Amino acid sequence: MNRFALVVFAIALAVGAVLRFADLGALQMSADEGATWAAADASSVRDVITIQATHNAGKLPFDDLVLHAWIEVFGDGLPAMRSLSSLFGMIAIALMIPATREVFRISHDDANGFTPEQIDSIAAIAALLCAVSLITIKYTREARMYALLLAFAIAQMWVFLRAVRRDAWADYLALALLTAGLVACSLVTASMIATEGIWLMYILIRREMRRAIIAGVAILAGIAMLSPALIAMISNNAPRVENGLVDWLTMPPWWEPAALFNKATGSIAFPVLVVLAIWGIARTWSRVREALSFALLWMWAPPIILVIGSHWWRPMFVERFVLFAFPPFFILIALGLWELRANRTRIAAIAAVVLLSLGHVYEYSRKSHDVDWHAAARVAQATLAPGDTVAVTPAYAVEVVRYYMNPELRAFAVPARGPLTSRIVIVGSTGERTATDFANAYPHVLAYARGTVVRSR
């Protein structure tokens, strides 16, 4: 790696570490994190698997088991649990280097392609963009699966391209194992695997039949490793899906893939980033056409597939489900920055893009993004009498309330479903029912906290 690439990559790691690890306890635990904690903090692996099946349906318990092992060593404090996601966030930044190299090696036969030193420089810039982008930061600061998913996605795509290029059995084996890990993170990664399938069809058209077939078999083998668990999970969750398990998902408009990148990078920064990406594509299309075609496919196919699936079957599109579509966007932006040939202009442009990205991070951090479950839980448990229970709505938030209650009282927090016999209720702002729905049965307001109200009979 040349000096420029080393300096930029070192900055990416340093800035990325600060943005991911600093003040991890600033925001309170979310209701979704509470569900993950409930499974990961179980006393045994068997219990982790059992609880995860009811609390985080629609995926396998891979990340829950990883977090369970982490908790065994570092405890279940909020900064400790979130630091695991931050660690995977740092791994994702580092993986941008080999992944970017492999993307440009697709066009290795082009006479006017980039030198290895130039590719390393572009890769380092892509890593820096990954480090300062809000979309990669916010999901690496919560105790959930998405940081692990992003790291696995970049690693799997890197090895996929490497296996097709080198045609080596060790790479095909690694591809199978990483595919299994990727699918174990979440079923939403099917859109990325479908993207790889599209590229393998292109390779078949190029008459590189052996590589396409073996790579496809390796991917299918990785999925097959999980087939018993996947079949059991799908069959168990099918009735729950029909009964409203995923009704919280809304139908995306057809233009959502474009809106996705706008919202994720910021309305001010997005036009600048798009112009840079287009500039890089226009400048280098004749030299690295295949590499750019793959990057564009990787960027656009997953969100488009999810939008089509939403309109064909049922809604399945949210921002975090397509995190793995952002690394190729970073690569294209990095290419545009590199194609600003004057060194001073290039460095100034990189600095401007970093500042715009950090500005988006700052604006996001100024707004409240958490619910004060801690205050609500403390008020509720302080008024508990023998035999009392605390009802929680939305029902899935019961675990975060339990987290903030004293361990010996956690069993007295119950989900607010059906006829309520609890003397106290905690109503979250995103509950199935609003605070006014409980006004008659629970006329006394004990406390208001950010995003919640605690009421009693």
Secondary structure, 3 states (H helix, E strand, C coil): CCHHHHHHHHHHHHHHHHHHHCCCCCCCCCHHHHHHHHHHCCCCHHHHHHHHHHHCCCCCCHHHHHHHHHHHHHCCCHHHHHHHHHHHHHHHHHHHHHHHHHHHHCCCCCCCCCCHHHHHHHHHHHHHHHHHCHHHHHCCCCCCCHHHHHHHHHHHHHHHHHHHHHCCHHHHHHHHHHHHHHHHHCHHHHHHHHHHHHHHHHHHHCCCHHHHHHHHHHHHHHHHHCHHHHHHHHHHHHHHHHCCCCCCCCCCCCCHHHHHHHHHHCCCHHHHHHHHHHHHHHHHCCCCHHHHHHHHHHHHHHHHHHHHHHHHCCCCCCHHHHHHHHHHHHHHHHHHHHCCCCHHHHHHHHHHHHHHHHHHHHHHHHCCCCCCHHHHHHHHHHCCCCCCCEEEECHHHHHHHHHHCCHHHHHHEEECCCCCCCCEEEEECCCCCCHHHHCCCCCEEEEEECCEEEEEC
